[in-house]
Amino acid sequence: MKNRNKLITVLALVFGSLGITFGLLSFIYSKNNNELDSKNWNVYFANLRTSIISGEALVPEEPVLESTSIKSYDVLLSKPGDYAIYNFDVVNSGSFDASLDSLIKISPICTSLAYPPILEDEQLVCDNLEYTLTYTETGEEVSISDILAAGEKKNITLKIGYDANALEIPSESVQITTLDLSMIYNQKQ
């Protein structure tokens, strides 16, 4: 009978300790989970605007912003010095610092507007195409591992143009398509 009472006491202490431990772990998990729920991830592009269209450049289809991508636009270039410049903001309204993990720029396609198409014109413009992405304030090129702090906004300049130093002029305008680009951000480690 004594052993049975001792066993019941030991079991009560073990289960009581387990209950207290479980309650404590539940409290800690709940507290940490609530802290994580109050933090969020939100990096996106905003405020796209055409800044400059130079020379004889034309923009038949204006770009569209989707999250951290610019899509669905094209530019017509006719001579050296033609270009289109766009400005937009990359915004981190989340709670975490972000790091640029990848920058995806699809290779542009150059298509002669002459009929039949003049392949030499297409090659000439594509070989002299300026397709750059820089920070407007500093002029520095956007690069992998760039940091966008929580709550920060940076203005970016996107330029598509025909190099002003090129010596040859195509006989007809050349349409530049597939200029889509995406910037993929991850949480800064």
C-alpha positions in Angstrom: 0.0 0.0 0.0 2.9 2.3 0.8 4.5 1.6 -2.6 1.2 2.3 -4.3 0.8 5.7 -2.5 4.4 6.5 -3.4 3.8 5.6 -7.1 0.6 7.7 -7.2 2.5 10.6 -5.7 5.4 10.3 -8.2 2.9 10.0 -11.1 1.0 13.0 -9.9 4.2 15.0 -9.7 5.3 13.8 -13.2 2.0 14.7 -14.8 1.8 18.0 -12.9 5.2 18.9 -14.1 4.3 17.9 -17.7 1.2 20.0 -17.4 3.1 23.0 -16.2 5.8 22.5 -18.9 3.1 22.2 -21.6 1.4 25.3 -20.4 4.6 27.3 -20.3 5.6 26.1 -23.9 2.1 27.0 -25.1 2.4 30.5 -23.7 5.9 31.0 -25.2 4.7 29.7 -28.6 1.6 31.9 -28.6 3.6 34.9 -27.7 6.2 34.3 -30.4 3.5 33.5 -33.0 1.7 36.8 -32.2 4.9 38.7 -32.6 5.5 37.1 -36.1 1.9 37.8 -37.1 2.4 41.5 -36.4 5.3 41.5 -38.9 4.8 41.3 -42.6 6.5 41.1 -46.0 5.6 43.7 -48.6 8.0 44.8 -51.3 6.5 46.2 -54.5 6.9 48.7 -57.4 4.7 51.9 -57.5 4.4 55.3 -59.1 5.5 54.4 -62.6 5.8 57.6 -64.8 7.4 58.4 -68.1 10.1 60.9 -67.5 11.6 61.6 -70.9 11.0 60.6 -74.5 14.0 61.8 -76.6 14.6 62.2 -80.3 12.3 60.3 -82.5 11.6 57.5 -79.9 8.0 56.4 -79.6 6.3 54.2 -77.0 3.4 52.4 -78.7 2.6 50.5 -75.6 3.2 51.9 -72.1 4.7 49.5 -69.4 2.5 48.0 -66.7 3.7 47.4 -63.1 2.9 44.0 -61.4 4.3 43.5 -57.9 8.0 43.8 -58.6 7.8 43.4 -62.4 7.5 45.7 -65.3 5.7 44.2 -68.3 4.0 44.6 -71.6 5.6 47.5 -73.3 7.7 48.3 -76.3 9.8 51.2 -77.7 10.5 52.3 -81.3 14.0 53.7 -82.0 15.1 55.4 -85.2 18.5 56.9 -84.7 21.4 57.3 -82.2 20.3 59.3 -79.2 16.7 58.1 -79.2 15.5 56.9 -75.8 12.7 56.5 -73.4 13.2 56.9 -69.6 10.8 55.7 -66.9 10.9 56.3 -63.2 9.3 54.2 -60.6 9.6 53.5 -56.9 10.5 50.2 -55.2 8.9 50.2 -51.8 9.4 48.1 -48.7 6.4 48.7 -46.5 7.0 45.5 -44.6 8.7 44.8 -41.3 11.8 43.1 -42.6 14.8 44.4 -44.5 14.9 43.1 -48.1 17.9 42.1 -50.2 17.7 42.0 -54.0 18.2 38.3 -54.8 17.8 38.3 -58.6 17.3 40.8 -61.4 15.7 39.2 -64.5 15.9 41.2 -67.7 14.6 39.3 -70.7 16.7 39.8 -73.8 15.0 42.4 -76.0 13.9 41.5 -79.5 14.6 44.1 -82.2 12.2 44.0 -85.2 12.6 46.2 -88.3 9.4 48.0 -89.3 10.4 47.9 -93.0 8.6 45.6 -95.3 10.3 43.2 -95.9 12.2 43.5 -92.5 15.8 44.7 -92.8 17.8 42.3 -90.7 20.8 44.6 -90.7 18.7 47.4 -89.1 17.5 45.0 -86.4 21.1 43.9 -85.7 22.4 47.5 -85.7 19.9 48.7 -83.1 20.2 45.6 -80.9 24.0 45.9 -80.9 23.7 49.5 -79.8 20.8 49.2 -77.3 21.2 50.8 -73.9 18.9 49.0 -71.4 19.8 50.2 -67.9 18.4 50.2 -64.4 19.9 52.7 -62.0 19.0 54.4 -58.7 17.7 57.9 -59.6 19.3 59.7 -56.6 22.8 58.2 -57.0 23.0 57.1 -60.6 24.4 53.7 -59.4 23.4 50.6 -61.2 20.8 48.3 -59.5 22.8 45.2 -58.4 22.2 41.9 -56.8 22.4 42.0 -52.9 21.3 45.7 -52.8 19.4 46.3 -49.5 16.0 47.9 -49.2 15.4 48.5 -45.5 12.0 48.0 -43.9 9.9 51.2 -44.5 12.3 52.4 -47.2 11.4 53.6 -50.7 13.9 54.1 -53.6 13.3 55.7 -56.9 14.6 53.8 -59.9 15.4 55.0 -63.5 14.8 52.6 -66.4 16.4 53.7 -69.7 15.8 52.1 -73.1 17.8 53.8 -75.9 19.9 53.7 -79.0 23.5 54.6 -78.0 24.1 58.2 -78.9 27.7 57.3 -79.9 26.6 54.8 -82.5 27.8 55.8 -86.0 25.1 54.1 -88.2 21.5 55.0 -88.6 18.9 52.3 -89.5 16.9 53.0 -92.7 13.6 52.4 -90.8 12.5 52.5 -87.2 13.1 49.3 -85.2 10.7 48.1 -82.6 12.1 46.9 -79.3 9.9 44.3 -77.5 10.2 41.8 -74.6 11.6 44.5 -72.3 10.0 42.8 -69.3 12.0 42.8 -66.1 11.6 41.5 -62.6 13.4 42.2 -59.3 13.1 39.4 -56.8 13.7 40.4 -53.1 14.2 38.1 -50.2 14.5 38.8 -46.5 17.9 40.1 -45.6 19.9 37.5 -43.7 
